[in-house]
Amino acid sequence: MKKNFTILLFIICFSLFSSGEAQTLVAEASKSRVAVGEPFQISFSLNTSGTNLKIAHLNEFDIFQGPYNSSSTSVINGSVSQSYTLTYVVGAKKEGKLNIGPATVTVNGVTIQSNILIIDVTKGGTNNNNNNNNTPSSANNQNTTSEKPAGDNVYITTQVNKRKAYIGEEITVLYKIYTRVDITQFAVSKIPSVDGCYVQDGKISNAQVTENIDGVNYITGEIKKSYIIPQRTGKIIIDPLEAECVSRQQSNKRPRDIFEQFFGGGYEEVKYSIKSKPVTIDVLPLPEENKPADFTGTVGNYSLKASLSRNDLKTNDATNLTVVISGKGNIKLIEPLKINFPEEFETYDPKTSENISSDNGISGSKTFDYLIIPRHEGKYKIDKINFSYFDPEKKQYVTIPSPEFTINVAKGDDTPANVYSSRNKEDVKILANDIRYIKSATPLVEKNNYFFGSIMFYTGIVTPLLAFILFIIIRRKNIEDNKDSVVVKSRKATKLARKKLINAEQYLKTNNKERFYIEISQALYGYVGDKLNISVADLAKETISITLKEKRVSDDTIQQLLTTLNNCEYARYAPGAVSGDLNGIYNNTVELITKLENEIS
C-alpha cells in the first residue's frame, strides 16, 4: 500500500507541474462603427477543438453571408496548435449601440465563453464622397455632387444558369454591372443572401467587355460569382445585390465665365444607387423511382477509385484502404462511405482530405483513408464498395462499384507489439548471505563470566523462535492475499504501468518516437488489462469501454483513453498520420492513469 501511495503521489505531482495552453474563444468584428445596413464581419475563433458551439442571437442584424468555417495549423518548436474560426457577414438593422452576446463552446467537458462585442451603428446613407483630385481643372472649374436616378445609364443584373434545379444540384449565380457612363467610384452596399442553400464564392473575371443591349453599347464587368447548392425543396429567392457608384460627367449647367466656356464647362460627380432584381429558383425533389438503398444525397457527376496498400500481411500488421471520389457537384458534402469489414479486422474512422476548386464550378476530389489491422490469420474478402449519386443531366441515379479485395493474413507474433501482455514470469531474485567475520579487537571473556544462562543466551534462543513465528504469519498472509489472482493483478497494475512510463520517458529524451508510442501503448493496455482483469485475447477497445462503464468511469475519461490508444496505434502503423508534442502526450498519459486509478470502483 505504501508503494502504491508513493506511485500515485508521484503521478499526481507530475500532472500538477505539467502545463498546457489555455483554451480561449474570442469574438472579433472587422469594424466597431458602421452605418445601418453596412456589411461587416464578425468572427468567433477557438484555439483548440470543441463541441456544442452556441452563438448569441443576431436578431438585430441581417445575415448577408455565412457562417463560413475555417481552420489553421501552426508548428512552433515542434509544438502543434490548431485554431478554428466561424465567420458571418452581417449588417445592422437599426442605429444605436448594439451588443452581440457571448458565444459558448464545450472543451473537454468544460464550457467556456467569448467576450461581448459592442457595435456603434450610425444612421444609414451618410457617405462621404471625395472629389476626383486627378481631374484637370482651372480656378473657376468647380466640381459638384448630385444624386440622380440610374435609369438606363447603369444597372446590375443577376444571371443564373438555371431557374429550375434538383435539391443538391449546383447553380451558378453571376452579378454583372452594365454602364454607359464613366464610373469613378464603386462599392457594394449590401451582399445578397440565399436562405436554404450552401454557398461557395467563385473567381470573377476582371476584364471589361462591350455588350450591345437593344442597340445600345454598354461596358460590362463581373461583380460577384457564387455557386449555390439548394438544401431544401420549394421556392428559393436570391436576394438583390445593392451597390453605390459615382460617375464624373460634364455638367449641363451654363458656363459662368470665359474660362469654363473655353475648357468645356464644369463637371459634376453623379451618384447612383443601384440594385439587381431578385431571382426565384424552383427546387425540385429527387425522384424516388430507382433510388439506391445506399444513396446519401450526393448530386453531380463523379468517379470512384479504391485501392489497398497491400494484400499479404501478418496478424496485427496494418494496411490502408484508400477511396478517392472525384467529380463536380456538391462534393464538399460527401460523407465517408460505409464499408462492411470482416469482424476479425480492427478498423478506425477514416482520415479525410480534400482537394476542391471553385474556379469553374465546385469540383475536385475527396479522399477517405481507412486504417485496417487484422487480428486473426486467414483469408478475408472486402466486398465491393458501392457509391451512388444522382446525375441531374441524365436525370437518373448512378451506382459505381469498386473491385472486390482479398487479404491474406498469415500468423504473426504471439504477443502483439502494441498490446501489453502480463503473462511473463516474474524474475526470481536470490539474496546472498554474507559471513560474519570475527573482529580481532574483541576483548577476551573473563574467566568467571559464562555465556550459558545469561541474557544474551536466552535472547539468542527466543529471537529465532519469534522470527520463525513471524515468518509463518507473514507467509500465511501472503498466501491468503495471493489466492485471488484478480486482486494480485490489480495491485500490480500501477507498478507495471510505472515501469513502462519510465521506459517511455527514456525514449522521449532520445526522441525515439516509435519506441515511445509502443511504451505508452503497453503502459495503458497493461494497466487496464490488469486493473479490470481482461485477458490479452479480449483486450480490445470495445471491451475496455464496456468494462469501464460498468466500473462507473466517466465518459470523458473513457474517450480520452480510447483517443490516446488510437493515436499510439496510428503512430506505429501510419507514422505520418499522427503529429504532436511528445511531452504533452506523456503528461496526458500520466494524468489519464491517475484519473482511472481514482475513478475505477
Secondary structure as GFF3:
##gff-version 3
##sequence-region A 1 601
A	DSSP	alpha_helix	2	17	.	.	.	ID=ss1
A	DSSP	beta_strand	25	29	.	.	.	ID=ss2
A	DSSP	beta_strand	33	35	.	.	.	ID=ss3
A	DSSP	beta_strand	40	46	.	.	.	ID=ss4
A	DSSP	beta_strand	51	54	.	.	.	ID=ss5
A	DSSP	beta_strand	61	76	.	.	.	ID=ss6
A	DSSP	beta_strand	79	92	.	.	.	ID=ss7
A	DSSP	beta_strand	96	100	.	.	.	ID=ss8
A	DSSP	beta_strand	104	107	.	.	.	ID=ss9
A	DSSP	beta_strand	110	113	.	.	.	ID=ss10
A	DSSP	beta_strand	117	122	.	.	.	ID=ss11
A	DSSP	beta_strand	144	147	.	.	.	ID=ss12
A	DSSP	beta_strand	154	160	.	.	.	ID=ss13
A	DSSP	beta_strand	164	166	.	.	.	ID=ss14
A	DSSP	beta_strand	171	179	.	.	.	ID=ss15
A	DSSP	beta_strand	183	190	.	.	.	ID=ss16
A	DSSP	beta_strand	197	201	.	.	.	ID=ss17
A	DSSP	beta_strand	209	213	.	.	.	ID=ss18
A	DSSP	beta_strand	216	230	.	.	.	ID=ss19
A	DSSP	beta_strand	234	238	.	.	.	ID=ss20
A	DSSP	beta_strand	242	250	.	.	.	ID=ss21
A	DSSP	alpha_helix	258	262	.	.	.	ID=ss22
A	DSSP	beta_strand	267	275	.	.	.	ID=ss23
A	DSSP	beta_strand	279	284	.	.	.	ID=ss24
A	DSSP	beta_strand	300	308	.	.	.	ID=ss25
A	DSSP	beta_strand	312	314	.	.	.	ID=ss26
A	DSSP	beta_strand	319	329	.	.	.	ID=ss27
A	DSSP	three_ten_helix	331	333	.	.	.	ID=ss28
A	DSSP	beta_strand	345	347	.	.	.	ID=ss29
A	DSSP	beta_strand	351	357	.	.	.	ID=ss30
A	DSSP	beta_strand	363	374	.	.	.	ID=ss31
A	DSSP	beta_strand	378	382	.	.	.	ID=ss32
A	DSSP	beta_strand	386	391	.	.	.	ID=ss33
A	DSSP	beta_strand	396	401	.	.	.	ID=ss34
A	DSSP	beta_strand	405	410	.	.	.	ID=ss35
A	DSSP	alpha_helix	455	482	.	.	.	ID=ss36
A	DSSP	alpha_helix	485	509	.	.	.	ID=ss37
A	DSSP	alpha_helix	513	532	.	.	.	ID=ss38
A	DSSP	three_ten_helix	536	538	.	.	.	ID=ss39
A	DSSP	alpha_helix	541	550	.	.	.	ID=ss40
A	DSSP	alpha_helix	555	573	.	.	.	ID=ss41
A	DSSP	three_ten_helix	575	577	.	.	.	ID=ss42
A	DSSP	alpha_helix	582	599	.	.	.	ID=ss43
###
